[in-house]
Every structure is written in C-alpha cells, then in structure tokens.
Amino acid sequence: MLHRGGRLVRAMAMGGLVTGLAASGGAWAAPWSNATTRWGNEVEPNHYYLANLQSDYQGGGVVASVDDSSEIQALNYYDEAVTIYFNGQASALADYDGLKAYAKISVTNPVALGANSPYVIDTDFNVDPNGVPALFQASGSASVEDTITLDTADVVSIRLKLGLNGSFSGPESLYGINLQSAGVRLSDVVFQPDGRTEYQSLYNVGHPYFDGQPSFVNETELWTRFIPVENGVAQYRLELEAYAEVYTDSYYAPEELGNGTYEATADFFHTLDILGVYGYDADGNQIDLGSAIGLEGWSYAVAAPVPEPETYAMLLAGLGIVGALARRRRGTK
C-alpha cells in the first residue's frame, strides 16, 4: 500500500493493475484518473521486487498523462554494459459522461537474442540487481463515481448501458516471439443498502499477438449490474484501465528479448460512454425515468421503456383506425 497525494494506491503484481480509491474507502468521489509508466521485476503475487523499479505517477485530477523516456543500464552475460531504451506513454481522462484511457510502451534492445543478463537468475527468485528488468509497462486508468437522484417513485433499481470503443496495435512480432502485450479492463462497483460493496469485471481483454495491423473493439451492449435505489438515490462507480507491456525474459515469454524494438499500444481514448440510465420496478419491469441527476448536477440520459409486442400491436391498430376515420371524413366532404 502506498499513500501519494492524499489518495490510496493499491499496486497488484502480475497484472499491473493500479486502482485509485478515495482515502475513506466508501465515500463518494469525483472523477479520478491516473497514468503510470514503470519497469521492474514482477515474478509472482508473493514476490514483488522494487529493485530497478521506477514509476511516474499523476493523480488527483480529471486528466492525467505521462511521457517517460529513459535509458536503463544493465550487464549482459559477458559482464559488458548494455543500454536498453524505454519509452512509455499513458494518459487518462474521467468525466461523468465517460472515461478514456491510453497506454503505449516501446522498448529498444541493441544486443543479440539471449545476450541480456536476466533479472531473475535462479529458481529461488534471487535477483541480479544489474540484470535487465523483466517487465516494462505503461498504464492509464480512469474512474468515475456518482450519486444519482431519481424522481420516479416506483424505481427500485437502475442499470447503466455502456459503449466501449478502442483498439490494440503493435508491430509484427520479431522472430515470431510475442513479448508484447496490451489489454483493457472495465469494472463496475455497486454499493448495496446494507453497506456491502460489490466489485465485478464487465470487460477484460488481453491482446498478446500482433501482426502489424490494429485490432478494434466496438462494444455497444455492455451493462452494469442492477444498482439498488434507496429513497430515490443510487450510487455507482466505473473503472477503466488500458495497459501495454513488454516482457524481456523466458519466465514470461518463450525466448529472451532479442535485438530490435518491441512496442504495444492500447488506445481506449476513443472512450467509454455512458449511453443511458434504465430504471426498473420491483417486478423487474423497465419503467420510465423522468430524470436522473448526479451529485454535482450532471443530467444523465434516461431511456424510455420499450413497448411490449402486444402494445405495439394495439398502437398500430389504433393508428389504423385513426387513419380510416380520417379518410372517411375526407371522403364525405
């Protein structure tokens, strides 16, 4: 656990997930965003080494971005100095109508395949402090939490309909070795009336293979769980993270990092949109919401109920009768 800038940051190994929460844990929080670039060794969840690990962190605001270029000195197998060039870019934007996240990683290694001294040198996870870091990573994450006031008496729960648009990209893998990886994670947090906080993954896709062509994501039917409404109020939180990684040794990949440039991009700055708020009664039927207003006055788009097939039939029949009467009136003039 690290405390930075008045916020609590939880770093989890093996996934690179960095989630920002308000220090109080359960209180309402404004939109928040975070951008990080880092390199180091992540062996397994119980072995997280800070040697050769650096991080650039920006948080506490709606927009965060970082562009970090560095040179990392290491020793090869022959105790000769080598330089690994690293560039990480990450950005995130959070607002009440949607979230954006972007991450790009680029690592240039000048030495031949397998010539780097690995970061982990034996099966007991002993660390060579002069070795090449096992992981280079960039990540951008954004979250929004809000309390919505509803003016419909019969509503007992709501759901948010979401749209996610973005892409993964990277050059064709060198030597047929896939050391690059990119991904996106989308989660929702539901606050229950009894005080429980429930966390659920809505979308989690990793993209480890690249052929030089972008792979697009266009989801328009993502839904949160049912969010309880108590005394006309509902509370939600959404979290979006885009990450890009390059691995360097055989612990993570079939071969060690060879000479050349490795790159991966997760571009979800196209956006995660909140497409609408849907209201439901105690029987699970969708009902009309007059309005849905956030704590700071944001007006959410509300969705009208979709008529049942029988209702459509009655509506069409009624229109037919009205049309026939209109024609009859015109014919008698």
C-alpha positions in Angstrom: 0.0 0.0 0.0 1.4 3.4 -1.0 0.0 6.8 0.0 0.6 9.5 -2.5 -1.1 12.9 -2.9 -3.7 12.1 -0.3 -5.0 9.1 -2.1 -4.6 5.4 -1.5 -3.0 3.4 -4.3 -3.0 -0.4 -4.4 -0.4 -2.0 -6.6 -1.0 -5.6 -7.6 1.7 -7.7 -9.1 1.3 -9.9 -12.3 -1.5 -7.8 -13.6 -0.1 -4.3 -13.4 -3.4 -3.1 -12.1 -3.3 0.2 -10.3 -6.6 1.3 -8.8 -7.2 4.6 -7.1 -9.7 4.9 -4.3 -10.8 7.7 -2.1 -8.9 7.5 1.2 -12.2 6.9 3.1 -12.8 3.8 1.0 -16.6 4.1 0.7 -17.4 7.8 0.4 -18.5 9.5 -2.8 -15.6 10.5 -5.0 -15.4 12.8 -8.0 -14.0 11.6 -11.4 -10.4 10.5 -11.0 -7.6 9.5 -13.4 -4.1 8.1 -13.2 -1.2 7.5 -15.6 1.9 5.4 -14.8 5.0 4.1 -16.6 7.3 1.7 -14.9 9.8 -1.1 -15.3 11.0 -3.8 -12.9 10.5 -7.4 -11.9 7.2 -9.0 -11.1 7.7 -12.7 -10.6 4.5 -13.8 -8.9 2.0 -12.2 -6.5 4.0 -13.2 -3.4 7.4 -12.0 -4.8 7.3 -8.3 -5.8 10.7 -6.7 -6.0 11.3 -3.0 -6.0 14.8 -3.1 -7.3 15.2 -1.4 -10.7 11.5 -0.3 -10.4 10.7 3.3 -11.2 7.3 4.9 -11.6 5.9 8.2 -12.7 2.5 8.9 -11.0 0.0 11.7 -11.6 -3.4 11.6 -9.9 -5.9 13.6 -8.0 -7.5 15.2 -11.1 -9.7 14.6 -14.0 -6.9 14.4 -16.6 -3.6 12.6 -16.2 -0.8 12.0 -18.6 2.9 11.0 -18.6 5.5 10.6 -21.4 8.6 8.9 -19.9 11.8 8.2 -22.0 14.7 6.6 -20.2 17.9 4.6 -20.7 18.4 1.6 -18.5 22.0 0.3 -17.9 22.4 -3.4 -17.5 25.1 -6.1 -17.9 25.0 -8.8 -20.5 26.1 -12.4 -19.9 29.7 -11.3 -20.6 29.6 -8.5 -17.9 29.6 -5.9 -20.7 27.5 -2.8 -20.2 24.4 -2.6 -22.4 21.7 0.1 -22.7 18.0 -0.6 -23.0 16.0 2.3 -24.4 12.5 2.7 -23.0 9.6 5.0 -23.8 6.3 4.8 -22.0 3.2 7.0 -22.7 0.0 6.9 -20.8 -3.0 9.2 -20.4 -6.5 9.0 -18.9 -9.5 11.3 -18.7 -12.5 10.9 -16.4 -15.8 12.7 -16.5 -19.5 12.0 -15.7 -20.4 11.1 -19.3 -17.5 8.7 -19.9 -13.9 7.5 -19.3 -10.8 7.4 -21.5 -7.6 5.6 -21.2 -4.5 5.1 -23.3 -1.1 3.3 -22.9 1.8 2.8 -25.2 5.1 1.0 -24.5 8.3 0.9 -26.6 11.5 -0.9 -25.7 14.6 -1.0 -27.9 17.3 -3.6 -27.1 20.6 -3.3 -29.0 22.1 -6.7 -28.1 21.6 -10.1 -29.8 19.0 -12.6 -28.8 19.5 -14.0 -25.3 22.5 -11.8 -24.6 21.0 -9.9 -21.7 21.6 -11.0 -18.1 18.2 -11.9 -16.9 16.7 -10.2 -13.8 15.9 -13.5 -12.1 18.9 -15.7 -12.0 17.7 -18.9 -10.3 14.6 -20.9 -9.4 14.6 -19.3 -5.9 13.9 -16.0 -7.4 17.2 -14.4 -6.4 17.6 -11.1 -8.1 20.5 -9.8 -10.1 20.4 -6.0 -9.5 22.3 -5.4 -12.7 20.1 -7.5 -14.8 17.6 -6.4 -17.4 14.1 -5.7 -15.8 11.6 -8.5 -16.6 8.8 -6.1 -17.4 8.3 -2.7 -19.0 4.8 -1.3 -18.6 2.6 1.8 -19.2 -1.0 2.1 -17.9 -3.7 4.7 -17.9 -6.7 4.3 -15.6 -9.8 6.4 -15.0 -12.8 6.0 -12.7 -16.0 7.9 -12.0 -18.3 7.6 -9.1 -21.5 9.4 -8.6 -24.7 9.5 -6.6 -27.8 9.7 -8.8 -31.1 11.2 -7.6 -34.2 9.8 -9.4 -37.7 11.4 -9.5 -39.7 8.2 -10.1 -41.4 6.8 -7.1 -41.6 3.1 -8.3 -38.0 2.7 -9.3 -36.1 0.1 -7.1 -33.0 -0.4 -9.3 -31.2 1.0 -12.3 -28.7 -0.2 -14.8 -26.2 1.8 -16.9 -25.8 0.9 -20.6 -22.2 1.4 -21.7 -20.4 1.6 -25.0 -16.6 0.9 -25.3 -14.6 1.8 -28.4 -10.8 1.4 -28.8 -8.0 -0.6 -30.4 -4.9 -2.7 -29.8 -1.9 -2.3 -32.1 1.8 -3.2 -32.4 4.4 -4.1 -35.0 4.6 -7.7 -36.2 6.4 -9.7 -33.6 10.2 -10.1 -34.1 11.5 -13.6 -34.7 8.0 -14.9 -34.2 8.3 -14.2 -30.5 5.4 -12.5 -28.8 6.9 -10.4 -26.0 4.4 -7.5 -26.4 1.0 -7.4 -24.7 -1.8 -4.9 -24.4 -5.2 -5.0 -22.8 -8.2 -3.2 -21.3 -10.2 -3.8 -18.2 -13.6 -2.4 -17.3 -15.3 -2.9 -14.0 -18.2 -1.7 -12.0 -18.7 -1.2 -8.3 -22.1 -1.5 -6.7 -22.9 -0.1 -3.3 -25.6 -2.2 -1.6 -28.0 -0.7 1.0 -26.7 -3.0 3.7 -23.2 -1.5 3.3 -21.6 -4.2 1.1 -19.5 -3.1 -1.8 -19.6 -5.5 -4.8 -16.9 -5.4 -7.5 -17.4 -7.0 -10.9 -15.4 -7.2 -14.1 -17.6 -6.2 -17.1 -14.9 -6.5 -19.8 -11.4 -7.8 -19.6 -9.5 -8.5 -22.8 -5.7 -9.0 -23.3 -4.1 -8.9 -26.7 -0.8 -10.7 -26.8 -0.2 -11.2 -30.5 0.3 -8.5 -33.2 0.7 -8.7 -36.9 1.2 -5.0 -37.6 -2.5 -4.4 -38.0 -4.7 -2.8 -35.4 -7.4 -4.8 -33.7 -10.5 -2.8 -33.0 -13.0 -3.0 -30.1 -16.5 -1.6 -30.6 -18.9 -2.8 -27.9 -22.4 -1.1 -27.6 -24.2 -3.6 -25.3 -22.2 -3.5 -22.1 -24.4 -3.4 -19.0 -23.7 -2.8 -15.3 -25.4 -5.0 -12.8 -28.7 -3.8 -11.2 -27.8 -0.9 -9.0 -30.2 -0.6 -6.0 -32.2 2.6 -5.4 -32.9 3.6 -1.9 -35.0 6.7 -1.0 -34.7 7.7 -4.7 -30.9 7.6 -4.7 -28.5 5.2 -6.4 -24.7 5.2 -6.2 -22.3 3.6 -8.8 -18.6 3.6 -9.7 -17.0 2.6 -13.1 -13.3 1.9 -13.6 -11.4 1.7 -16.9 -7.8 0.8 -17.4 -5.7 0.4 -20.6 -2.2 -1.1 -20.3 0.7 -2.1 -22.5 3.6 -4.3 -21.6 6.9 -5.7 -22.9 8.4 -8.8 -21.3 12.1 -9.5 -21.5 12.9 -13.0 -20.3 11.9 -16.6 -20.6 9.9 -16.6 -17.3 7.2 -14.7 -19.1 7.8 -15.5 -22.7 9.2 -18.4 -24.8 12.5 -16.5 -25.5 14.6 -13.7 -24.1 14.4 -10.2 -25.5 16.3 -10.0 -28.8 17.8 -7.0 -30.6 15.2 -4.7 -32.1 12.2 -2.6 -31.0 9.2 -4.0 -29.2 6.1 -2.0 -29.0 2.4 -2.3 -27.9 -0.5 0.2 -27.7 -3.9 0.0 -26.0 -5.8 3.1 -27.3 -9.1 3.5 -25.5 -9.1 7.2 -25.7 -12.0 6.8 -28.2 -13.9 6.5 -25.0 -16.2 4.5 -22.7 -19.6 6.2 -22.9 -22.5 6.0 -20.5 -25.2 5.6 -23.1 -28.2 5.7 -20.8 -29.8 5.0 -17.4 -32.5 2.4 -17.3 -35.0 2.1 -14.4 -36.8 -1.0 -13.1 -39.7 -1.6 -10.7 -39.9 -4.3 -8.0 -41.1 -6.9 -10.6 -38.1 -6.2 -12.9 -40.1 -4.3 -15.5 -38.4 -1.3 -17.1 -40.2 1.9 -16.2 -39.9 5.5 -17.3 -37.5 7.7 -15.5 -38.4 11.4 -15.5 -34.8 12.4 -14.8 -31.5 11.2 -13.3 -29.3 13.9 -11.8 -25.9 13.4 -10.4 -24.5 14.9 -7.2 -22.9 17.8 -8.9 -25.8 18.5 -11.2 -24.9 16.3 -14.2 -28.1 15.2 -16.1 -27.8 11.6 -17.3 -29.6 10.4 -20.4 -32.6 8.3 -19.4 -34.0 5.5 -21.5 -37.8 5.2 -22.2 -39.3 1.7 -21.7 -39.5 -0.4 -24.9 -43.2 -1.3 -25.6 -44.2 -4.9 -25.4 -45.2 -6.6 -28.7 -48.8 -6.5 -27.6 -48.5 -2.8 -27.0 -47.0 -2.3 -30.5 -50.0 -4.3 -32.0 -52.5 -2.1 -30.1 -50.7 1.0 -31.2 -50.6 0.0 -34.8 -54.3 -1.0 -34.7 -55.2 2.4 -33.1 -53.3 4.2 -35.8 -55.1 2.2 -38.4 -58.5 3.2 -37.0 -57.5 6.8 -36.8 -56.3 6.7 -40.5 -59.6 5.1 -41.6 -61.7 7.7 -39.8 -59.6 10.5 -41.4 -60.1 9.0 -44.9 -63.8 8.6 -44.3 -64.1 12.3 -43.2 -62.2 13.4 -46.3 -64.5 11.3 -48.5 -67.7 12.8 -47.1 -66.7 16.4 -47.7 
